[in-house]
Amino acid sequence: MPRATSPAVTDTTGTTTATPGPVPVPTSDSDHNSGPCPGSGSGSGPGSAPDTVGPLPWEELVTSALLGTDRRPPAARRGGTVPADAPAALLDAVALHTVRRRAGLRPTVPQTRPDPAPADPRPVLPEAARHRLAHLLADRDAPSAGGRRGTAPDLTELIPQWLTTANRMGFRAPAALLPPLLDAARARTDLRPQALAFAGPRGLWLAGLNPDWKFALRGSSGGGRHPDLTDPDAVARQWEEGLFAERVALLDAVRARDPAAGLALLATTWATERAEDRLMFLDSLRSGLGSADEPFLEQALADRSRNVRATAAELLSALPSSALAGRMAARALSCVHPDRTGDTASIAVEAPHECDAGMQRDGVAAVPPTGRGERSWWLGQLVEATPLGVWEERFGGRPAEEIVALPVADDWAGELHAAWCRAAVRQRNPRWSRALLGHASAPPASSPGTASIAERSKLLAILDEHERACWVAAFIAAHGLSEAFQLLGVCTVPWAGPLGRAVVDALDIARDAGSYPWSFSGVMGLAERCLDPAEADRLEVLTARQDEGEGASPGAGGYWSEAFQRLVSTLRLRATMEAELLTR
């Protein structure tokens, strides 16, 4: 047992005791309440204290500190008296435990030094930008004020945008800020892609030394550690020996560089992979998907796993020339066709009466979700997997806009249009997406495609950035902001001029109407992050507090004024942050 020289200490009775000579020191926490120790009264040499009060268990000391020494004084041992100065005695006893614990620590075994951190050739951050990042990361740990947000910008919501801009400019993270950056990414999954890209190879090196940051090594990027893709032997070795996340990252990287090589790599081990791994690997084929993948995907339709079969069918249906797309089109055309019985053009629907083995092999799920009818469920899946160009041929060359405007018999319009929406998203077809969205100013319930805001958001994502922003701007101008939050989420940042002006005008109208400002807090938060910072000066006039009109929500004027002041200050801060990154 290690030994140490004991200093004079004051025991819990207030008596100063000097234990002569070396004293046995505990070597673990389990020794803290056993064996002689300074001030325990168990020493036999001259000057030792009488056996009145011994070392108290740590739990008792904590209880006494929490409840207070008036309510729970340090307990006497074996009938000893309670010390007169209980608070001082408690502190003495705590100090005694601390000394024992420190003295009993064993030296650690020296570990092998880690390899040096890899080089990061990216340029260093400008000094002002480095200070800004340190401030943003430090504010992340600041306690929330709660209640009203006030007029100050929310710095934590600006971290993703700062990282995006820094990555776009190609800067590397300062070494001293890597730990708080990784801590921030650990706490917020939405930060991880940009934070890890900014941290670079040194951030990954550092993450390998701290278990708290292991997420950086096991993420979808596999920590960014893959071999030289031009070295077939190195690629094959990591594919056969790497961790699952590393193998997914490797397949993604090879697939992005050479789709055929990625497919060949997957085929080498496909038969021996677990079902859940096959599903993840198959999903990697979405990148660079082409006709060369069809034979492999056709084989996957006979896989033992239902999820693998469904994913293979989904990928094949995204290839308009695939054999599966042709089979599904033949089935769908037998169910949906022009109705020639009336004087005007319309659509007749006869949903399938059974889901045969061939349909199930091609990915049609036989059992519908709760609340759905079998026939409508089967019909939706057939139409969703049918190439959209088939319908233009079937309806005499009519464009998508005219087809979706045709009346549908027997109340099948909702099911048919919903399936076309899913097909447009799966096949990434902008013409059909545009047709199914309809005019932005039209009421959603009367739109040709779907009234669902979630489905409309998916359709909007297929359009180009400018068209998307203009459509959402027109929607907000016609319908306000109550249903626009999801639509705004798919628009490119910063918002284009017309979209930004439409959002601000709608907020101004809501304020003038005396609406509850907290009902628009989500849109206001988006505006702080997504409006063009150049709009700050134009918005200054909205920061003034208005008199509350009759029928207005109590206190709404003050809330709206604070919200617009915060919006303006946030936009100006974003402009300053970008200028700091541009300063060389």
C-alpha positions in Angstrom: 0.0 0.0 0.0 1.4 3.5 -0.9 2.3 5.6 2.1 2.3 9.4 2.6 3.1 11.8 5.3 0.0 13.1 7.1 -0.4 16.8 7.8 -2.0 18.1 10.9 -5.8 18.2 10.5 -8.7 19.3 12.5 -11.2 16.5 13.3 -14.9 16.9 13.7 -14.6 17.7 17.4 -12.5 20.8 16.6 -9.4 19.1 18.1 -6.2 19.6 16.1 -4.4 16.2 15.7 -0.9 15.7 14.4 -0.5 12.0 13.5 3.3 11.3 13.6 5.0 9.2 11.0 3.8 7.9 7.7 0.2 6.9 7.5 -1.3 4.1 5.3 -3.1 5.7 2.3 -6.1 4.1 0.7 -5.6 2.9 -2.8 -9.2 3.0 -3.9 -12.6 4.6 -3.0 -13.5 1.4 -1.0 -10.6 2.2 1.4 -12.0 5.6 2.3 -13.8 4.4 5.4 -11.2 1.8 6.6 -7.8 1.8 8.0 -6.1 4.5 10.1 -6.3 8.0 8.8 -5.4 11.5 10.0 -7.8 12.7 12.7 -9.5 9.4 13.1 -8.5 8.9 16.7 -7.1 5.5 16.0 -3.4 6.4 16.1 -1.5 5.2 19.1 1.4 7.6 19.1 1.8 10.6 21.2 -0.5 13.5 20.4 -3.2 11.3 18.9 -6.8 12.5 19.7 -9.2 10.6 21.8 -11.5 8.1 20.1 -14.6 10.4 19.9 -15.5 11.2 16.3 -14.3 9.1 13.3 -14.5 9.7 9.6 -18.1 9.9 8.5 -19.3 8.3 5.2 -19.3 10.6 2.3 -23.1 10.1 1.8 -23.8 11.4 5.3 -21.6 14.5 4.6 -23.5 15.2 1.4 -26.8 14.8 3.2 -25.7 17.2 5.9 -24.6 19.8 3.4 -27.9 19.6 1.5 -30.2 19.8 4.5 -28.0 22.2 6.5 -26.0 21.5 9.6 -28.8 23.0 11.8 -31.2 20.2 10.6 -28.6 17.5 10.1 -25.3 18.2 12.1 -22.4 15.9 11.4 -23.3 12.8 13.4 -21.1 11.8 16.4 -19.5 8.4 16.3 -19.8 5.8 19.2 -21.6 8.3 21.4 -19.3 11.2 20.8 -20.6 14.7 21.2 -21.9 16.8 18.4 -19.3 19.5 17.5 -20.1 23.0 18.6 -19.2 24.6 15.3 -21.1 22.2 13.0 -20.5 24.0 9.7 -16.7 24.2 10.3 -16.7 20.5 11.4 -18.5 19.6 8.2 -16.0 21.4 6.0 -13.1 19.8 7.9 -14.6 16.3 7.4 -15.0 17.1 3.6 -11.4 18.3 3.4 -10.3 15.1 5.2 -12.1 12.9 2.6 -10.6 14.9 -0.2 -7.0 14.5 1.1 -7.5 10.8 1.5 -8.8 10.4 -2.0 -6.1 12.4 -3.6 -3.3 10.7 -1.6 -4.7 7.3 -2.6 -4.6 7.9 -6.4 -2.3 5.5 -8.2 -0.3 6.8 -11.1 -1.7 6.0 -14.5 0.0 3.6 -16.8 1.7 5.6 -19.7 -0.2 5.2 -22.9 1.2 5.1 -26.5 1.2 8.6 -27.9 -1.4 9.2 -30.6 -0.3 9.8 -34.1 0.2 13.5 -35.0 -2.9 15.3 -36.2 -3.1 15.3 -40.0 -2.4 18.5 -42.0 -5.3 20.6 -43.1 -4.3 22.7 -46.1 -7.3 25.0 -46.1 -6.7 28.7 -45.3 -7.1 30.0 -41.8 -10.1 32.0 -40.7 -9.8 35.8 -40.6 -9.3 37.0 -37.0 -12.7 38.7 -36.7 -14.4 35.6 -38.0 -12.5 33.4 -35.5 -13.7 35.6 -32.6 -17.2 35.5 -34.0 -17.2 31.7 -34.1 -15.9 31.5 -30.5 -18.7 33.9 -29.4 -21.4 31.8 -31.2 -20.1 28.5 -29.7 -19.9 30.1 -26.2 -23.4 31.5 -26.4 -24.7 28.0 -27.2 -24.0 27.1 -23.6 -25.6 30.2 -22.1 -28.8 29.6 -20.1 -32.0 30.4 -21.8 -33.7 33.5 -20.6 -37.2 32.0 -21.2 -40.4 33.9 -21.8 -40.2 36.7 -24.3 -37.2 36.6 -26.6 -36.6 40.4 -26.6 -34.9 42.2 -29.4 -31.5 40.4 -29.4 -30.7 37.9 -32.1 -30.7 34.2 -31.3 -27.1 33.4 -31.9 -27.6 29.6 -31.6 -29.8 29.7 -34.7 -27.1 31.5 -36.7 -24.4 28.8 -36.2 -25.6 26.6 -39.1 -25.6 29.6 -41.5 -22.2 30.7 -40.3 -20.8 27.2 -40.9 -22.4 26.9 -44.3 -20.8 30.2 -45.4 -17.4 29.3 -43.9 -17.5 25.9 -45.7 -18.5 27.6 -49.0 -15.4 29.8 -48.7 -13.1 26.9 -47.9 -11.8 27.9 -44.5 -10.5 25.5 -41.9 -11.5 25.4 -38.2 -9.2 26.9 -35.7 -7.5 24.2 -33.6 -8.5 25.7 -30.3 -12.2 25.8 -31.3 -12.4 22.2 -32.4 -13.5 20.9 -29.0 -16.5 23.3 -28.6 -17.4 22.8 -32.2 -17.6 19.0 -31.7 -19.5 19.5 -28.5 -22.0 21.6 -30.5 -22.3 19.0 -33.2 -22.8 16.3 -30.5 -25.7 18.3 -29.0 -27.4 19.2 -32.3 -27.6 16.6 -35.1 -28.7 19.3 -37.6 -25.2 20.9 -37.2 -23.2 17.7 -37.8 -22.8 17.7 -41.6 -21.6 21.3 -41.7 -19.7 21.1 -38.5 -17.8 18.0 -39.5 -17.0 19.4 -42.9 -15.6 22.5 -41.2 -13.7 20.5 -38.6 -12.0 18.6 -41.4 -9.3 15.9 -40.9 -8.1 17.4 -37.6 -11.6 17.3 -36.2 -11.9 13.6 -37.1 -8.5 12.9 -35.6 -9.6 14.6 -32.4 -12.9 12.8 -32.3 -11.0 9.5 -32.3 -9.5 10.4 -29.0 -12.7 11.2 -27.1 -15.6 8.8 -26.8 -18.0 11.7 -26.4 -17.4 12.6 -30.1 -17.6 9.1 -31.6 -20.6 10.2 -33.6 -18.2 11.9 -35.9 -16.7 8.5 -36.8 -19.8 6.5 -37.2 -22.0 8.9 -39.1 -23.3 8.4 -42.6 -20.1 9.8 -44.0 -18.1 7.1 -42.1 -16.0 9.8 -40.7 -14.8 10.7 -44.2 -12.1 7.9 -43.9 -12.0 5.9 -47.1 -9.0 4.7 -49.1 -7.7 6.0 -52.3 -10.6 5.2 -54.7 -8.1 4.7 -57.6 -6.5 1.8 -55.6 -8.7 -1.3 -56.2 -6.9 -3.4 -53.6 -7.4 -0.8 -50.9 -11.0 -0.3 -51.8 -11.7 -4.1 -51.7 -9.8 -4.5 -48.4 -11.9 -1.8 -46.7 -15.1 -3.1 -48.2 -14.4 -6.6 -46.8 -12.9 -5.5 -43.4 -14.3 -2.1 -42.6 -17.0 -1.2 -40.1 -20.6 -0.9 -41.4 -20.5 2.9 -41.5 -17.2 2.9 -43.3 -18.5 0.5 -45.9 -21.6 2.6 -46.5 -19.4 5.7 -46.9 -17.1 3.8 -49.2 -19.9 2.5 -51.4 -21.4 6.1 -51.6 -18.0 7.5 -52.6 -17.3 4.8 -55.2 -20.8 5.1 -56.6 -20.5 8.9 -56.9 -17.2 8.5 -58.8 -18.2 5.5 -60.9 -21.7 4.0 -60.7 -20.7 0.8 -62.4 -17.8 0.2 -60.1 -20.0 0.8 -57.1 -22.5 -1.7 -58.3 -19.7 -4.3 -59.0 -18.3 -3.7 -55.5 -21.8 -4.3 -53.9 -22.3 -7.5 -55.9 -19.1 -9.1 -54.6 -20.6 -9.5 -51.1 -24.4 -9.1 -51.7 -25.3 -12.8 -51.0 -23.6 -12.8 -47.6 -24.9 -9.5 -46.3 -27.5 -9.2 -43.5 -31.0 -8.1 -44.6 -30.7 -4.8 -42.8 -27.3 -4.1 -44.4 -28.6 -5.1 -47.8 -31.3 -2.5 -47.4 -28.9 0.3 -46.6 -26.5 -0.7 -49.4 -29.3 -0.9 -51.9 -30.4 2.7 -50.9 -26.9 3.8 -52.0 -27.8 3.0 -55.6 -30.1 6.0 -55.8 -27.0 8.0 -56.6 -26.2 7.5 -60.3 -29.2 5.2 -60.8 -29.4 4.1 -64.4 -30.4 1.3 -66.8 -27.2 -0.6 -66.0 -28.5 -1.2 -62.5 -31.7 -2.9 -63.8 -30.5 -6.5 -63.9 -29.2 -6.3 -60.3 -32.4 -4.7 -59.1 -34.5 -7.3 -60.9 -32.7 -10.0 -58.9 -33.3 -8.1 -55.7 -37.1 -8.3 -56.3 -36.7 -12.0 -55.2 -34.9 -11.1 -52.0 -35.9 -12.8 -48.7 -36.5 -9.4 -47.1 -39.7 -7.6 -47.8 -38.1 -4.2 -47.3 -35.3 -5.0 -49.7 -37.9 -6.1 -52.3 -39.9 -2.9 -51.9 -36.8 -0.7 -52.2 -35.7 -2.5 -55.4 -39.2 -2.1 -56.9 -39.1 1.7 -56.0 -35.7 2.1 -57.7 -36.9 0.2 -60.8 -40.0 2.3 -61.1 -37.9 5.4 -61.2 -36.4 4.0 -64.5 -39.1 4.6 -67.1 -37.6 2.1 -69.5 -37.3 -0.7 -67.0 -39.2 -4.0 -67.4 -40.9 -3.4 -64.0 -42.1 0.0 -65.1 -43.6 -1.6 -68.2 -45.4 -4.3 -66.1 -46.8 -1.7 -63.7 -47.9 0.5 -66.6 -49.8 -2.3 -68.2 -51.6 -3.0 -64.9 -52.4 0.7 -64.3 -53.7 1.2 -67.8 -56.2 -1.6 -67.3 -57.5 0.3 -64.3 -57.4 3.9 -65.5 -58.6 5.0 -69.0 -60.6 7.6 -70.8 -64.3 7.4 -70.3 -65.9 7.6 -73.7 -69.5 7.1 -72.5 -70.3 10.8 -72.0 -70.2 13.9 -74.2 -67.2 15.4 -72.4 -63.8 13.9 -71.8 -63.4 12.3 -68.3 -61.5 9.6 -66.6 -62.9 6.2 -65.6 -61.4 4.1 -62.9 -61.7 0.4 -62.1 -59.5 -0.5 -59.2 -57.9 -4.0 -59.2 -59.9 -6.7 -57.5 -56.9 -8.7 -56.3 -53.2 -8.4 -55.6 -51.7 -11.4 -57.3 -48.3 -12.9 -56.8 -46.9 -11.0 -59.8 -48.0 -7.7 -58.3 -46.5 -8.6 -54.9 -43.2 -9.6 -56.5 -43.1 -6.2 -58.2 -43.4 -4.4 -54.9 -47.1 -4.0 -54.4 -47.9 -4.4 -50.7 -51.0 -6.6 -50.4 -52.1 -5.5 -46.9 -53.3 -1.9 -46.7 -52.8 0.4 -43.7 -55.6 0.6 -41.1 -58.4 2.6 -42.5 -57.6 2.1 -46.2 -59.5 0.0 -48.6 -57.7 -2.8 -50.3 -58.6 -1.8 -53.9 -57.7 1.9 -53.5 -54.5 0.9 -51.8 -53.5 -1.4 -54.7 -54.6 1.2 -57.3 -52.4 3.9 -55.7 -49.3 1.7 -55.8 -49.8 0.8 -59.4 -50.3 4.4 -60.6 -47.4 5.6 -58.4 -45.0 3.1 -60.1 -46.2 3.9 -63.7 -44.0 6.3 -65.8 -46.0 9.5 -66.1 -45.4 9.7 -69.9 -47.7 6.8 -70.3 -50.7 8.9 -69.3 -50.0 11.5 -71.9 -50.0 8.8 -74.6 -53.1 7.1 -73.2 -55.1 10.4 -73.2 -54.4 11.3 -76.8 -51.3 13.5 -76.3 -52.9 15.8 -73.8 -50.4 17.7 -71.6 -50.2 17.0 -67.9 -52.2 20.2 -67.1 -55.2 19.0 -69.1 -55.1 15.5 -67.8 -55.1 16.5 -64.1 -58.0 18.9 -64.9 -60.2 16.1 -66.3 -63.1 15.0 -64.1 -62.7 11.5 -62.6 -65.7 9.2 -62.2 -67.0 7.6 -59.0 -65.0 9.8 -56.6 -61.6 8.3 -57.5 -60.1 11.8 -58.1 -58.4 12.1 -54.7 -56.8 8.7 -54.9 -55.7 9.1 -58.5 -54.2 12.6 -58.0 -52.4 11.6 -54.8 -50.8 8.7 -56.7 -49.8 11.0 -59.5 -48.2 13.4 -56.9 -46.1 10.6 -55.5 -45.1 9.5 -59.0 -44.0 13.0 -59.9 -41.8 13.2 -56.8 -40.4 9.7 -57.3 -39.6 10.4 -61.0 -38.6 14.0 -60.4 -40.9 15.2 -63.2 -41.2 19.1 -63.1 -44.0 19.2 -65.8 -46.3 17.0 -63.7 -45.3 18.7 -60.5 -46.2 22.0 -61.9 -49.5 20.7 -63.2 -50.4 19.0 -59.9 -49.6 22.2 -57.9 -51.9 24.3 -60.0 -52.1 28.1 -59.7 -50.8 29.3 -56.4 -53.7 31.8 -56.0 -56.3 29.1 -56.3 -57.8 27.8 -53.0 -56.0 24.6 -52.0 -59.2 22.6 -51.8 -60.0 23.3 -55.5 -56.5 22.7 -56.8 -56.1 20.0 -59.5 -53.6 17.9 -57.6 -53.7 17.8 -53.8 -54.7 20.1 -51.0 -52.1 18.6 -48.7 -49.4 21.1 -47.8 -46.9 18.3 -47.2 -47.5 16.9 -50.7 -47.3 20.3 -52.2 -43.9 20.9 -50.5 -42.6 17.7 -52.1 -43.8 18.8 -55.5 -42.2 22.2 -55.1 -38.9 20.6 -54.3 -38.9 19.3 -57.9 -39.1 22.8 -59.4 -36.1 25.0 -59.9 -35.2 27.5 -57.2 -36.6 30.6 -58.9 -39.9 29.0 -59.9 -40.3 27.5 -56.4 -39.8 31.0 -54.8 -42.2 32.7 -57.1 -44.9 30.1 -56.5 -44.6 30.3 -52.7 -44.6 34.1 -52.9 -47.9 34.1 -54.9 -49.4 31.5 -52.5 -48.5 33.8 -49.5 -49.9 36.9 -51.3 -53.2 35.1 -51.9 -53.6 33.0 -48.7 -51.4 34.6 -46.0 -48.9 32.8 -43.8 -51.1 30.4 -41.9 -50.3 27.4 -44.2 -47.0 28.6 -45.6 -44.5 27.4 -43.0 -43.9 24.0 -44.7 -43.7 25.6 -48.1 -41.1 28.1 -47.0 -39.0 25.3 -45.7 -38.2 24.0 -49.2 -37.2 27.4 -50.6 -33.5 28.3 -51.2 -31.8 30.5 -48.7 -31.5 33.5 -48.8 -35.1 34.0 -50.1 -35.3 35.6 -53.5 -36.6 39.2 -53.5 -40.3 38.5 -54.3 -40.5 35.8 -51.7 -38.9 37.9 -49.0 -41.2 40.8 -49.8 -44.2 38.6 -49.7 -43.3 37.2 -46.3 -42.7 40.7 -44.8 -45.9 42.1 -46.3 -47.9 39.2 -44.9 -46.3 39.8 -41.4 -47.1 43.5 -41.7 -50.7 42.8 -42.6 -51.0 40.3 -39.7 -49.7 43.0 -37.3 -52.1 45.7 -38.6 -55.0 43.2 -38.1 -54.1 42.8 -34.4 -53.3 39.1 -34.8 -51.4 37.3 -32.1 -47.7 37.7 -32.9 -46.7 34.4 -31.3 -48.9 32.6 -33.9 -46.3 33.7 -36.4 -43.2 33.0 -34.4 -42.2 30.1 -36.6 -42.3 32.2 -39.8 -40.6 35.1 -38.0 -37.8 32.7 -37.0 -37.4 31.5 -40.6 -37.3 35.1 -41.8 -34.5 35.9 -39.4 -32.4 33.1 -40.9 -33.6 33.2 -44.5 -34.4 36.8 -45.5 -31.7 38.6 -47.5 -29.7 40.8 -45.1 -30.0 43.6 -47.6 -33.6 44.0 -46.6 -32.7 45.2 -43.1 -32.9 49.0 -43.9 -36.3 48.6 -45.6 -37.7 46.8 -42.5 -36.6 49.5 -40.1 -39.9 51.3 -40.4 -41.7 48.2 -39.0 -39.9 48.3 -35.7 -41.9 51.2 -34.4 -44.5 50.3 -31.8 -48.1 50.9 -33.0 -51.1 51.8 -31.0 -53.3 48.8 -30.4 -56.6 49.1 -32.2 -60.0 47.9 -31.0 -60.2 44.2 -30.9 -56.4 43.7 -31.1 -54.8 41.1 -28.8 -53.7 42.7 -25.5 -50.0 43.5 -25.6 -49.7 42.6 -29.3 -48.2 45.9 -30.3 -45.2 45.5 -28.0 -44.6 41.9 -29.1 -44.7 42.9 -32.8 -42.3 45.8 -32.2 -39.8 43.5 -30.5 -40.2 40.8 -33.2 -39.4 43.3 -36.0 -36.5 44.8 -34.0 -35.1 41.3 -33.5 -35.5 40.6 -37.2 -33.7 43.8 -38.2 -30.8 43.2 -35.7 -30.5 39.6 -36.8 -30.3 40.6 -40.5 -27.6 43.2 -39.8 -25.6 40.7 -37.7 -25.8 38.2 -40.5 -24.4 40.9 -42.9 -21.6 41.6 -40.4 -20.7 37.9 -40.1 -20.5 37.5 -43.8 -18.3 40.6 -44.1 -16.0 39.2 -41.4 -15.5 36.0 -43.4 -14.7 38.0 -46.5 -12.0 40.0 -44.8 -8.6 38.6 -45.6 
